[in-house]
Amino acid sequence: MSVTALRAWALRRVGGWATAASLGVWAPGALAGDTADPHAHCHDAAPGATRTLSAYAVPDVELVRDDGKTVRLAEELADGRPVVLSFVFTSCTTVCPMLSATLAQLQRKLGPGRDRVHLVSISIDPEFDTPARLREYATKFGAGPEWRHYTGTLAASVAAQRAFGVYRGDKMKHTPATLVRAAPGSEWVRFDGFASADQLLAELPGARASL
């Protein structure tokens, strides 16, 4: 499948699932035309998103960026830019493509201001998700240089997941969450569920003002 076709597939599923949710029909694979998904039973997904505020401390763990460079997460997120953070794994076929499709939409909506926002996706399956696999995954969603993907040791990934309250003990129990920090030192906005690109954009007033 080409990059364009895959991106269109992800966005169609986002739109289709949103429509199903509005009609009270919610289950991966429940829509007409969906194929059987071996991961579908693993995700506790609900339509929409719940917004809360949290004061997370970024853990000082080493991760490996999709370009192969080893970095410290605390330093990566301390460059002064707003941060939009998600946790994914590349072999996921339900929740993660939707989260990533939303970040792709956000990236497009940011337009010329996209390089002033740091989009971050951390693998929860680092033993499988090598930098090369992350690069391939990122390309499928049209990720630009402002959207980086990270892997590392299992211990480092778990530490990051625990720090942001998303650790579920098993990747197959992964639930959708997106976190936004508008500025260094500010609280994190947490969306549990599927936030829209417009909801995420609304949390980035500086980026919106630059458009």
N, C-alpha and C positions, 0 to 999 in steps of 0.2 A: 504494500500500500504506500502511495506517495505521501510526502509531508503534507501537501495541501489536502489530500483526501482524508488523512488521519485527523488533521485539525478540524475539518468540516464534520467528520464523524463524531468527534468529542463534543463539539458545539451543538450538533443535532441532539445528542443524548442529553446534554444539559437542558436544552429547551424542551425536549420531549418529557424528561423526568419532571421538570417544573410544571408542565401542563398536567401530567398525571397526578402530581401532588395536589394541585389546585382542585382536582376532581375527586380527591380522597383516595386515589389509587396510588399506593407507594410500595414498590418492591422491585429491586433490580431484576430485570428479566421479565417483568410483568407486562411491559409494553409490547404492542404488536411489532413483530420483526426482530425482537431481541433474541439472541441465541443463548443457549444454556451457558451459565457462567459458574465455573467451579468455585469461585470466591464469593458468590452472591450471599451464601448463608453466613459468611464470616463477618459481615459488616453490620453494625447497629446504626443504620443511617436513617435520618428523619429529614423531611422537607424543611426548607427555611433555615434560619440561624438565630441563635440566642446570643445577645450581646452582653458581655460583662467586662468589668475592669479588674485588673490584677497587677500586683507589683512583683513581677518575676525578676530574679537575679540571673543574668546570663552566665552560664557556667564557663569556667576557663578550661575548656577541653580542646584537644587537638582534633581537627577534622581534615579530611583531604578534599580539596575542591575539585570540580570537574575538569580543571586544567592540569590536575596532578600535583598541585602545590599543597603542601601541608601548612595549615594555618591554625591559629587559635580563635575559637568562635567569639570570645569576648572582644578580641581586637577587630575581627571582621565586622562586628556590629557597632563599632565605636568610631566610625568615620564621619559622623555628623549627619548622615542621611536618615530619613525615615526608613523603617524596616517593615516589610510584610513577609511573614514567616509561615511556612507550611511543612508538614511531615508527610512523606510519600514513600512508595517503593515501586520500582519500575515494572515489576511483574504483576502488579495490581491491575485489575480490569474493571473495577467499579468506582470506588470512592476517589482514588488518586487521579484518574484521568479527568474527573469532574473538577477537583481542586486545581489541577494544573491548567485546565481549559479556562477556568475563571481568572487565574493569574495571567494567562495569555491575553484575555480580554482586557484586564487591567493595564497590562503593558501597552496595548494599543491605545487605550483611552488616555494614558499619560502623555502620549504623543512626544513632542520635543522635550518634555520634562522628565522623560522616563529614566534618564541617567542620574537624576537627582533622588531617586528612590531605589533602595536595595531590596530586591526580591530574593528570598532565600527559601530553598527547598532542601530539607535534610532527610536522608534515607533512613528508614527504620529497618532496612534489610541490608546492612553494609557488607555482610559476608557475600552477598550476591551482587550488589550494586557497586561495581568497580567504577572508577572515573570514566572509563570508556563507555560503559553502559549508561552512566548518567549523561554523558555528552550526547549519546544517541537519543536518549529520552528527551533531553532539553531541545534538541533539534526538531523533534517531532512537534513540539509546541511553539516553535519559533522563538525560543528564548534568546534575548539579546545579552550583551555583556553585563547589563545591570541585574540580570536574573541568574544567580549562581546556584549550583546544586552541589551538595556535600555528602561525603561518605566518611569512612574511617573505621576504627575498631568497633566491635559490638559494644564494648564497655563505654566508649565515648558517645555512641549513638543513644544508648540507654540513659546515660547521664543527662544528655540534652533533652530527651523526651521527659524524664522525670522533672527536670528544672521547669519545664513549661506545662506540666500537668497533663501530658498526653500519653504517658506510658500505660500500656494495657497488658503487658506480659507476653503478648503474642501478636505478630504482625497481622494475623488473620482476624484479630479483634479490633483492629485499627478503626477509629471513628473520625469523622471529618472535623477539623478545627483549623482556623486560620487566625494568626495573631498579628496585630498591627501596633507599632510604636511610632507615634508621629514625630518624636524628637528624642534625642538622648536625655535620659533622666526622667522622662514622662512615664506614666503608667502604660501598661500594655492593654489594648482592647482585644478581647478574645471573642471570636465568633465560633460557637459550637453548632455544627450543622453546615449547610451550604450557603455561605454569604455570596451575594452577587458582586460583580466587579464594581457596580455603582456604590454599593455599601462600603466596600473597601476604599474606593476613591474618596468618599465623603469623610473618611478618617484622616485624609492627607491634605489638609487645607493649604499648606504651603505649596504642594505640588499642583493643586487645582488652580491656585493663584498664578502659577507660572505658565499655564497653558495659553 
